[in-house]
């Protein structure tokens, strides 16, 4: 049977302090030793495998981060990454919608 390639479910957001990027990646059924996470200043790549499924994807980061300071943990199929921004992102601005 051929290996199925799937983009994992990813949720990424700034922490309330706007100092860190928080990333959650769902990798059900994957063992910790089968996860390869690579992080650059403006993107990250995940490549994880379980029996017949390969979770793979590359994702852009809109504000540069410090990959040297990244911390990752894996528990119950959820990979969590916390990495500080190099520069603090601009706070959101609410845009009124007319209609």
DRENDO-1510 file (C-alpha; in Angstrom, 1 decimal, always signed):
<recs>
REC; n; res; u; v; w
REC; 1; UNK; +0.0; +0.0; +0.0 .
REC; 2; UNK; +1.3; +3.5; -0.9 .
REC; 3; UNK; +2.1; +6.0; +1.8 .
REC; 4; UNK; -0.6; +8.7; +2.1 .
REC; 5; UNK; +0.7; +12.3; +2.4 .
REC; 6; UNK; -1.5; +14.6; +4.5 .
REC; 7; UNK; -1.1; +18.2; +5.7 .
REC; 8; UNK; -1.5; +18.1; +9.5 .
REC; 9; UNK; -4.0; +20.4; +11.3 .
REC; 10; UNK; -2.0; +23.4; +12.4 .
REC; 11; UNK; -3.1; +26.3; +14.7 .
REC; 12; UNK; -0.7; +29.2; +15.2 .
REC; 13; UNK; -1.2; +32.4; +17.1 .
REC; 14; UNK; +0.6; +35.1; +19.1 .
REC; 15; UNK; +0.6; +34.9; +22.8 .
REC; 16; UNK; -1.3; +37.6; +24.7 .
REC; 17; UNK; +1.9; +39.5; +25.4 .
REC; 18; UNK; +2.8; +39.4; +21.7 .
REC; 19; UNK; +6.3; +38.1; +22.6 .
REC; 20; UNK; +6.0; +34.6; +21.4 .
REC; 21; UNK; +4.5; +32.6; +18.5 .
REC; 22; UNK; +2.5; +29.5; +19.8 .
REC; 23; UNK; +2.0; +26.7; +17.3 .
REC; 24; UNK; +0.0; +23.5; +17.8 .
REC; 25; UNK; +0.3; +20.6; +15.3 .
REC; 26; UNK; -2.0; +17.6; +15.4 .
REC; 27; UNK; -0.1; +14.4; +14.7 .
REC; 28; UNK; -2.3; +11.5; +15.8 .
REC; 29; UNK; -0.7; +8.1; +16.1 .
REC; 30; UNK; +2.8; +9.4; +15.6 .
REC; 31; UNK; +5.7; +8.5; +17.9 .
REC; 32; UNK; +8.0; +11.4; +19.2 .
REC; 33; UNK; +11.0; +9.9; +17.5 .
REC; 34; UNK; +9.2; +10.0; +14.1 .
REC; 35; UNK; +8.8; +13.8; +14.1 .
REC; 36; UNK; +11.1; +16.1; +12.2 .
REC; 37; UNK; +10.5; +19.8; +12.9 .
REC; 38; UNK; +12.7; +22.5; +11.2 .
REC; 39; UNK; +12.2; +26.1; +12.0 .
REC; 40; UNK; +13.6; +29.2; +10.2 .
REC; 41; UNK; +13.0; +32.9; +10.9 .
REC; 42; UNK; +10.1; +33.1; +8.6 .
REC; 43; UNK; +8.8; +29.5; +8.2 .
REC; 44; UNK; +8.7; +26.1; +9.7 .
REC; 45; UNK; +8.4; +22.6; +8.2 .
REC; 46; UNK; +6.9; +19.5; +9.8 .
REC; 47; UNK; +7.6; +16.0; +8.5 .
REC; 48; UNK; +6.2; +13.2; +10.7 .
REC; 49; UNK; +5.3; +9.6; +9.9 .
REC; 50; UNK; +3.2; +6.8; +11.3 .
REC; 51; UNK; +2.7; +3.4; +9.6 .
REC; 52; UNK; +1.1; +4.4; +6.3 .
REC; 53; UNK; +0.6; +8.2; +6.7 .
REC; 54; UNK; +3.1; +10.9; +6.3 .
REC; 55; UNK; +2.2; +14.3; +7.8 .
REC; 56; UNK; +4.1; +17.0; +5.9 .
REC; 57; UNK; +3.9; +20.7; +5.3 .
REC; 58; UNK; +5.7; +24.0; +5.2 .
REC; 59; UNK; +4.1; +27.1; +6.8 .
REC; 60; UNK; +5.0; +30.8; +6.6 .
REC; 61; UNK; +5.4; +33.0; +9.6 .
REC; 62; UNK; +4.5; +36.6; +9.1 .
REC; 63; UNK; +6.8; +38.1; +11.7 .
REC; 64; UNK; +10.4; +36.8; +12.1 .
REC; 65; UNK; +11.0; +34.4; +15.1 .
REC; 66; UNK; +14.2; +33.3; +16.8 .
REC; 67; UNK; +14.5; +29.6; +15.9 .
REC; 68; UNK; +17.5; +29.2; +18.4 .
REC; 69; UNK; +15.1; +29.9; +21.3 .
REC; 70; UNK; +12.2; +27.6; +20.1 .
REC; 71; UNK; +10.9; +25.0; +22.5 .
REC; 72; UNK; +8.8; +22.0; +21.5 .
REC; 73; UNK; +6.9; +19.3; +23.4 .
REC; 74; UNK; +4.8; +16.4; +22.3 .
REC; 75; UNK; +2.0; +14.8; +24.2 .
REC; 76; UNK; -1.0; +12.7; +23.2 .
REC; 77; UNK; -0.6; +13.4; +19.5 .
REC; 78; UNK; -0.2; +17.2; +19.9 .
REC; 79; UNK; +3.1; +18.9; +19.1 .
REC; 80; UNK; +3.3; +22.3; +20.8 .
REC; 81; UNK; +6.0; +24.8; +19.8 .
REC; 82; UNK; +6.7; +28.1; +21.6 .
REC; 83; UNK; +9.2; +30.5; +19.9 .
REC; 84; UNK; +9.9; +34.2; +20.6 .
REC; 85; UNK; +9.5; +36.8; +18.0 .
REC; 86; UNK; +12.6; +38.8; +16.9 .
REC; 87; UNK; +10.5; +41.9; +16.7 .
REC; 88; UNK; +7.2; +42.5; +18.4 .
REC; 89; UNK; +4.3; +42.2; +15.9 .
REC; 90; UNK; +1.9; +45.1; +15.3 .
REC; 91; UNK; -1.2; +44.8; +17.4 .
REC; 92; UNK; -4.4; +44.0; +15.5 .
REC; 93; UNK; -6.6; +46.9; +14.3 .
REC; 94; UNK; -10.4; +46.3; +14.1 .
REC; 95; UNK; -11.7; +47.4; +10.7 .
REC; 96; UNK; -15.3; +48.4; +10.6 .
REC; 97; UNK; -17.3; +46.8; +7.8 .
REC; 98; UNK; -20.0; +48.9; +6.2 .
REC; 99; UNK; -22.8; +47.6; +4.3 .
</recs>
